């Protein structure tokens, strides 16, 4: 393939990679001197064409045995055989995978055959999508695109080099899902049909959750992926709790955007656009946006001529718990997510009800390990997901009471976490034996502290001990 612009991009990208990671340049040269043909393949090439930063390098080595590849790599550091059966090796401290071309059988534990003499076209054909089936010769900088990956990228289309090989790995449906969301590309009709009918029952939980995490961390518009799953009739199987929100009507006075599914999609996209201090915070808020209104599917009723969803915040917790078990990579994040689902209605209701300090302090305690600041982010996504122009959230949050809620929580000192208890076990151990009674007394002390706004430790202890004696 001859394309001056692409060739210039490749030359500059390779130079940048070698400048950032000189060790890669030395290893490539050494492999070449030992008779290997060395190609940059997969996502790294795709990201070069997309003008994105290249992070992980996938380097495929032809014409060398696995043993010879390992011998050369050992000259440059400790080699870890992360998948020796798959011909994959890493050098500690280097973000690069070195592999041999291979053919895989079908199933969850396929038979793998390493083939150093495999043609480059055959090796590329075994990739899932054409945009991942391109290669760059790391010595000559020659670019290979045997299946039209560049054209697919330009036309924002997803297609596969080989339909028969595609269905041999059922994980590929989930990979297409996250590529749809990350790159906002549309699968062609053939790929849609393959994904609609292929058996995905054997895909491991570990591999599924990894794809959802990529979607939520790297997509600016995750909703596209979920809408695609619905389009190919896969949403019901993969995310039944989300599937049931389709067609659940909402009060148009508050929700001009349409049904609960559309509202949820706008909320998820809004969450993906916020700024976060860490990947974990991003996952918490985006997952919470996905789950926050699941309860409406089982609580929505017509009450005196008006659609109501009383208790959907409470009902949604169990549904969120089920959904998260299937697609959340880090179980430790489940509790903050479900806490946010449970209390997502509180920001506006507390302000409207002129709640006192105690209500804010109780909320901060109940949200742990999430915070009121997290809840504010979710509330912004929730209230902005009311755009009658479907497909995108409102550019600005229309609910000013959320800011009032945050400022009030900050005034009471609980925006970033609950108020610390004045009394600890050390303060009461001389008067109350260690054991269950002490724990209950401390819990009662903290409740009194929050409810009555007591800030003096001696006063609180006196009050608690008086209740204890009585």
Secondary structure, DSSP 8 states (H G I E B T S, - for coil): ---HHHHHHHHHHHHHHHHH-HHHHHHHHHHHHTT-EEEEETHHHHHHHTT----SEEEEEESS-HHHHHHHHHTTS-EEEEEGGGTEEEETT--EEEEE-EEE-SSTT--EEE-TT--HHHHHHTSSSGGGS-EEETTT--EE-TT-HHHHHHTTEE--S-HHHHTT-THHHHHHHHHHHHH--EE-HHHHHHHHHS--TT--HHHHHHHHHHHHHH-S-THHHHHHHHHTT-HHHH-HHHHTTTT----TTT-TT-SHHHHHHHHHHHHHTS--SSHHHHHHHHHHHHHTTTTHHHH-EEETTEEE-TTHHHHHHHHHHHHHHHH-S-GGGHHHHHHHHHTTTHHHHHHHTT--HHHHHHHHHHHTTS-HHHHHHHHHHHHH---SSTTS--SS---THHHHHHHHHHHTT-SSS----S--HHHHTTTS-SSHHHHHHHHHHHHHHHHHT---HHHHHHHHHHHHH-
